[in-house]
Amino acid sequence: MGEHTIRLIAEGLGKSFGGVQALRNFDMAVRAREILSIIGPNGAGKTTVINSISGVYRKDHGRVLLDGEDITQMPAHRIARKGLARTFQNVALFRRMTVLDNLMLGRIAFTRSGVLARGLYWGLAEREEIAQREVVEHMIDYLEIDAIRHVPVGGLPLGLQKRVELGRALVGAPKVLLLDEPMGGMNVEEKQSIVRFILDVVETTETAVILVEHDMGVVMDISDRILVMEQGAKLVEGAPEEIRNDRRVIEAYLGKEHAA
């Protein structure tokens, strides 16, 4: 598989909440080893895109393909098993569980031995747990969080919680990684760490990254392409240098008087 392989396609997505059209005929595609950032004013529909793709929301119309397979009607847990992982605006970790246990939960979808098998075939279950633990141990080293492996995540600073959540998404070796405001609430040093991990994932794996992020400096620095949304629809899409100077983008963010 090469870097030009299309990992995910969204076609004609629509989603309404009551009388509000949150997504309007939305199209998007992202390739392996690509960072596609989605930006737009508050309420533009960015998180609705993430939730619709990942199966959190049931779409009113349109379809989603992951590596050519139609995942439109699949529930979120099946989509995750197919290779789509995500993080959330508000960290969605089990706060009373340790860093290690939260990361182990990220491997549950890849465990074949169920409860019955664990009762009947201890050998299979034990081998599987060892294999999953090896993946998690590698992630702990990769994210440089060995010192906090046994700490309940609820007691950690936000920057470390977000690093753990990124790790939980990555232990599944996803085909597509959806990052919803991964740097919200972070200081400069914490943002630099997350950026380093994201870039490393793209450089060393076949993962495609879809990033929703408000920090325009980060977006412009690391994105291969940027998709701008306004009122639930795609406004414009292109390389960072194209987006930076696009009159429609300036108007959407700042108003027409600033684009004159």
CORRABEL-V159733 format. One record per run of one state. SS is the DSSP state (h for helix, s for strand, l for the rest). FROM is the first residue (numbers start at 1). TO is the last residue. If there is no record, write none. Layout:
# CORRABEL-V159733
ss->SS from->FROM to->TO
ss->SS from->FROM to->TO
This chain:
# CORRABEL-V159733
ss->l from->1 to->5
ss->s from->6 to->17
ss->l from->18 to->19
ss->s from->20 to->31
ss->l from->32 to->34
ss->s from->35 to->40
ss->l from->41 to->45
ss->h from->46 to->54
ss->l from->55 to->60
ss->s from->61 to->66
ss->l from->67 to->68
ss->s from->69 to->70
ss->l from->71 to->75
ss->h from->76 to->82
ss->l from->83 to->83
ss->s from->84 to->86
ss->l from->87 to->97
ss->s from->98 to->98
ss->h from->99 to->105
ss->l from->106 to->107
ss->h from->108 to->110
ss->l from->111 to->114
ss->h from->115 to->120
ss->l from->121 to->121
ss->h from->122 to->142
ss->l from->143 to->145
ss->h from->146 to->148
ss->l from->149 to->151
ss->s from->152 to->152
ss->h from->153 to->155
ss->l from->156 to->157
ss->h from->158 to->170
ss->l from->171 to->175
ss->s from->176 to->180
ss->l from->181 to->187
ss->h from->188 to->204
ss->l from->205 to->207
ss->s from->208 to->212
ss->l from->213 to->215
ss->h from->216 to->222
ss->l from->223 to->224
ss->s from->225 to->230
ss->l from->231 to->232
ss->s from->233 to->238
ss->l from->239 to->239
ss->h from->240 to->244
ss->l from->245 to->246
ss->h from->247 to->254
ss->l from->255 to->255
ss->h from->256 to->259
ss->l from->260 to->260
